[in-house]
């Protein structure tokens, strides 16, 4: 049986995959914008897992734009 965190993670993954597929079908461009991005990467599974901290120096942007569909030429 999945615990609450695993169920929540699965819901986020499903939502992200659905959004990505939707945007791809619309031939959209996805851009990302983060400042001072810090990512905690777990070294193993479980509540007490140690994490490595990764910092992104600079900027990563997120936005979407819808392009002309491929078949409209």
QUIBELGI-V762215 format. One line per field, one symbol per residue. ss: DSSP state (@ for helix, = for strand, . for the rest). phi: phi as a letter, one per 40 degrees, with the letter a starting at -180 (. if undefined). burial: # if it has 9 or more other ideal C-beta (glycine too) atoms within 8 Angstrom, else .. Layout:
ss=???
phi=???
burial=???
This chain:
ss=...@@@@@@@@@@@@@@@@@@@@@@..===============........================...@@@.
phi=.ccdcccccccccdcccccccdccccfcbbbbbbbfcbbcbccachccccbccbbbchbbbbabbccdccccc
burial=......#..#.........#..#...##.##.##..............#......#...#.............
